[in-house]
Amino acid sequence: MPALVETYAQFPFTLVDGCGARVRDENGNEYWDLYGGHAVALLGHAHPGVAQAVREQCERLTFYSNAAPLAIRERAAERLCGFAPDGLDRVFFCNSGAEANENALKLAIQQTGRRRIAALHGGFHGRTLLALSATANEKLREPFRDLLCPALHLPPNDIDALSGIDDSIAAVIIEPIQSMAGVVELRADFLQALRRRCDESGARLIYDEIQTGMGRLGRPFAAGEHGVLPDMLTLAKGIANGIPMGAVLMNDTVADNVAIGDLGTTFGGGPVPCAALLAVLEAIAKDGLLQQAARFGESTRKKLVVGPVREVTGRGCLIGLRVATTARPVQQQLLKRGFITGTSGDPSVLRLLPPINTPAEAVDELAAALHDLGETTDATLAEPAGV
Ligand SMILES: Cc1ncc(COP(=O)(O)O)c(C=O)c1O
């Protein structure tokens, strides 16, 4: 048996290196990485600016915990808050998406004294116990049912259902575009009504921007759009372009109620991820990557309704391709043609989560590959088991 515990269905090749939005396997085959290593390679693989910043920081001071003030940690906090909309001006650094959501939910529970949370059907927020309480996936929840925090799960985009948020709810956590659900966009009027309902009931509003944040939508964050600002915003994935890092951005009301000792982490806010984050923010500004991400999204809408694809959803570099068949055989065929894409919780939706600096030619080449697949059916696309 392999020493590594098997936890994921895996691609049928071993990767050895990558450059930008391209990766290469051990046989020298190259792929467009339109999945970005689970939305983590925000600036692509082996980004020179990030690599240099990480290398220099490793050589200077690889680690010191939050017990010691570090100029690089303070600079990373200031720049990240500067990138976020006004009103989200404080940050707590941690290590992953689940940890960011866990801490945001804990803060809401601690500060409101309430014991229930709310989230949306289709939402994915991580696998630690509070994050899992918010996640509506029954298969993941079932083994831990009696350990989870009581949670109200509401249908997305249903304004009437928001009346269920009462004064027992500490926090409502949502993804502004639900990625795993199959790239489902929340409407402006729903988000505005949700903000109003949270204000009326005293619940904290948390935006999980672990996928939508850091420029992926062609704007810094979904927060601030439609005049809606959450009380907290969580980040991870591409924030440090592959160096593990998470963050909870928060408003002054939340931050001013955090006492020393309320939040903790050994690795969070270490100097190496902070150096990587600073390099990411610098590249986004210097290379015009918000505009590039927006153009990628526009071009997918124009060019990718072809072959088995019936509809394109999402924005920027968070794109859903709804296919006439089921998505998995299409994904397998694209893999054979040199494109890594992702599936989703919706069996008919393929996801694209490419680096935000992916060149336009990737969309043209993907359009040609989809055209090649033609109006295929599941039967013609299906692979024998194990491929
Ligand atoms: C929207 C969202 N929230 C939270 C998480 C959990 O992040 P992590 O895997 O870093 O714990 C994920 C991971 O896929 C995610 O997509």
The ligand as an SDF file (V2000), in Angstrom:
LIG
                    3D

 16 16  0  0  0  0  0  0  0  0999 V2000
  -15.2170   28.8480   -0.5640 C   0  0  0  0  0  0  0  0  0  0  0  0
  -14.3140   27.9890    0.2720 C   0  0  0  0  0  0  0  0  0  0  0  0
  -14.2950   28.1680    1.6080 N   0  0  0  0  0  0  0  0  0  0  0  0
  -13.4850   27.4290    2.3940 C   0  0  0  0  0  0  0  0  0  0  0  0
  -12.6500   26.4590    1.8800 C   0  0  0  0  0  0  0  0  0  0  0  0
  -11.7470   25.6560    2.7870 C   0  0  0  0  0  0  0  0  0  0  0  0
  -10.4350   26.0400    2.5640 O   0  0  0  0  0  0  0  0  0  0  0  0
   -9.2190   25.0700    3.0170 P   0  0  0  0  0  0  0  0  0  0  0  0
   -9.2460   23.8750    2.1340 O   0  0  0  0  0  0  0  0  0  0  0  0
   -7.9940   25.9320    2.8320 O   0  0  0  0  0  0  0  0  0  0  0  0
   -9.4550   24.7330    4.4480 O   0  0  0  0  0  0  0  0  0  0  0  0
  -12.6540   26.2310    0.5010 C   0  0  0  0  0  0  0  0  0  0  0  0
  -11.8060   25.1640   -0.0810 C   0  0  0  0  0  0  0  0  0  0  0  0
  -12.0220   24.6810   -1.1590 O   0  0  0  0  0  0  0  0  0  0  0  0
  -13.4860   27.0190   -0.3180 C   0  0  0  0  0  0  0  0  0  0  0  0
  -13.5340   26.8470   -1.6450 O   0  0  0  0  0  0  0  0  0  0  0  0
  1  2  1  0
  2  3  1  0
  2 15  2  0
  3  4  2  0
  4  5  1  0
  5  6  1  0
  5 12  2  0
  6  7  1  0
  7  8  1  0
  8  9  2  0
  8 10  1  0
  8 11  1  0
 12 13  1  0
 12 15  1  0
 13 14  2  0
 15 16  1  0
M  END
$$$$
